Amino acid sequence: MKHKRILLALLLSGSALAAGTSELSLTTGLDYSTGDYGTSTTSEMWYVPITAKYETGRMTYKTTIPYLRVTNAVVGPDGDPIEGVDCAGTKTGLGDITASAGYNLLDGTTNGLLLDAVAKVKMPTAESKCLGNNKTDYALQVDAAKAFGAVTAFGTAGWKDMGDSDLRNPFYASLGISTKLGPTTTVGAAYDWRARLRSSRDPIREASLFLSQKLSDQWKLQVYGVKGFSDNSPDWGGGVMVGYTY
C-alpha cells in the first residue's frame, strides 16, 4: 500500500510536541512499482508525492498531493493498480489527494509507547479515470509504536469506507520493526495487508525493507524496497524519499 511504504519513517520519528510548539515538514521523492496485477500485461507506475505535515501539540494534520505516470493499469483506492483491471497505454497527471487529521493519545513518555488515532479522506481529484477511482473514500485507523531500547516495533490497524462504490469496505493492517544502527541511521522491515475489495480478488500482501538516514536537524532521507505476494500487490517496487522540517 503506497501510503504506507513511502511514509514508514514517520511513525518511528513521531511523538507529541511540547505544549505550545508547532512543526511543519515537507516530504517528496520518487516511487516505482511494476507487476501484472492479475492481467496478461505488465504494468508500471511512477509516483511522485508532495506531503505536507503540520504538528501542533497533540494534533497532526497531513495532506498528500500525488503526481502519477501509469502504464497499462488503473489506480485503486490505495494508490496501487487494481487487480484484473487494465487501462491501455500510459497516463500521466494528478492523482487522488489524501488529507488526514491525527490525535496523539500517548506520546511515548509512558513505557515508550506512541499511540495515534487518525481519520483520513481521499478526494476524487485524479485527472484521468486511470489515475484514481473517482470516489471519495474515508478511513479510520490507529497507529502505534513502542521502543525496546534501540529496537522499535510499530503497527497500524484501520478500516476504510469506500463511499459510493461497489467495492467492499476493507480492514487493513501493518506490522513492522526497526533498529538504530547509529544516532542518525535506522533500518527496518514492515508487512502490509488489506482485505479484498471484491470476493473474486486477492487481498493486498506486501513486505518492505527500508533505511532512514537523518542528514541534519532539518533533512531526512529514506530508501526502501517492496515485494508483493498477491495479484493485488506489485511484483516489486522501491523508492527514495526526502523530508525537510522547518
N, C-alpha and C positions, 0 to 999 in steps of 0.2 A: 504494500500500500504506500503510494508515493509520499503522502503527507507524513507517514511515519519515518521512512528511510532518509528523507532529506533533513529531518529535524531531530535526529536521535540525541544529539548532544545537549539539547535544551533542558531536558529533564535532569541531566547529570550536573548541569551548572546552575540550575534554578533554585531559588529559595526566596522567602519573603524578604522584602526590603525593610530597612529600618523605618520606623514611623516618621512620616513627613518627608520621605525621599521618593524620587521618581527616576526612571531609567528608560531610555529609548534605544532600541537596537534595530539594525537592518541586516538582512541576510539575503544573499543571492548566490547563483552558481549555475551548474550545468549537470543535468541528469540524463543518462541514456539507458534505454532498455530495448530488448528485442525478444520475440517469441512468435509462435504460430497461433496461440490463443484458441486452439480447437478448430482452426480453419486449415485450408490446404496451402495458404500463403504465409510467408514470413512478414511480420510487422516490425516496424522500427518506430521509436518515439524519442524525440529530444524535448526536454522540459527545462525551461528557464524560469524559476520563480523569483519574485521580489516579495520578501516577507518583512513587514514592519511589526515590531512588538514593543508595546509600551507597558511598563510595570509601575504601579503606584501603590504603595502599601501592600495589601494582600491581593489586589486585583491585577490581572494581566489581560491586556487586550491585544489581539493579533489579527492581521489581515495578510492574505497571500494572493498576489496577482500573478498568474502564470502565463507564459508565452510558450506555445507548443508548435512542434513540427512533427506530424504524424503521417506514416506511410502504411496503407492497407490495414487500417484499424479504425474503430470508433471508441473514443474515450468515454469511460464509465464514471460512476459517482465517486470512485476512489482515486481518480486521476490516472488509472491504468486502463488499457483497452479491455473491452467487454468480450468475454469468451464467445466464439461462434458467430461474431458479427464483423463483417468486412466492409470497409469504405475504400473503394479502389482509388489508387493514386495517392498523391501527397498533398496534405492540407497544412497550412501554417496560419497562426493568428492567436488572438487572445483566447484563453480557456475560461473555465468557471472560477469566479472569485470566491474565496472562502474567508469568513470572518468568525472570530471566536472571542468569548469572554470567560476568564477563569478566576476562581477564588481559591486562595491558598488556605486550606483548613489546618495544616500542620506545616511548620516552617523548618523542620529539621533540628530544632533545639531540644526536642524530646526524643531521646533514643535514636537520633539521626534520621528520623522518618519525615519525608516530604509527602504531602498529600494535597492534590488539587482537584476541584470539581470544575468541569469545563462544559460550556454549551457552545455549539457551532451551528453555522448556517452556510450552505453552499448556494450561491446565486447563479441563475442561468445566463451568464454573460458571454458564453463562447460565441465566436464569430462564425462558426460552422457547426452543423449537426454532428460532424465527425470529431469535433474538438471538445464536446461536452454533451451531457444527456438532456439539456434544455428543460431541466426541472429544478425546483427549489427543494433542497434536502436539509434536514435538521438532525443533529446528533447531540447526545449527552454522554459524557464519559468521566471516568475518574483516573487520574494519573498518580502514580506512587513511585517513590524511590527511597531506598534505605541503605545507609552506609554501614559497612562492616570493615572498619579500618580503611585500607586502600581500595577495597572492593565495594562496588555499589550494585545492588540488584534493583531493577526498575520494571514497571509494567503499566499497562493500560487496559481498562475494561470499559466497553461502551455499547451503545445501541443507536441505530440510525433509522430515522423516519424518512422513507423515500418520497413522501409527499404524493402528488397527483401522478402516479405512475402505476404500471402493472408489475412492478418488482416487489419482492418481499422486503420487509423491514428487518435488516440483519443485526445480529450481535457481532461484535468484533473484539479482539484482544491482542495484546503484545506482551512478551516477556523477554527480558534481557539482563545481561550482566556486563559490567565494565571494571577495569582496574587501571590504576595510575602507574605509568612507567616512570614518572617523574613529576615534579611540581606543575609542569605545563602540558604534559602528554597523557592522553587517555586512550585506551583501546578497549574494544568490546564486541559483543555479538548480541543479536536480537532475533526473535522469531515472531512473525506476524500471521494472524489468522482472521478471516472474516467468513461468516456463514454464507451459503449460496444465495443468490438473488432469485433464482428460479430452480424448481425441483430437478430439472434436467441438466443443470450446470454444476460446475465444481465450486467449492469454497476457495477463497484465497489462502494459499500456504506458501510462505517465503521466508528465507533467512538472510540476515545481513551481517557483515563484518565491517567495522569502522575504526577509524583513527581520528581523534580530535586533538589538535595542537593549538595551544594558546600562544600567539605570536607576540602579543604585548598586552597591556592593560585594556586596550580597545579592540584589538583584532584577534579573531579565532578562525582557524582553518579546519575543515573536516573532509576526509575522503572515505569512500565506502564502496563495497561491492555487494551484489544481491544475487541470490539463486532461488528460482521458483520451483515449486513442487506440485503444481496443478495447472490445468489448462486456463485457469483464470489468473495466472501469475506469469511474469516474463520468464523466458528460459534463463536469462541472466541480465544483469544491468550493473550500473555503477555511476558514480558521480563525484563531484567536488563542490563544496560549499564554503563560502567565506562570509563572516559576520563582523560587523563593526558596532561597538557600543559607545554611545555618546555620554 
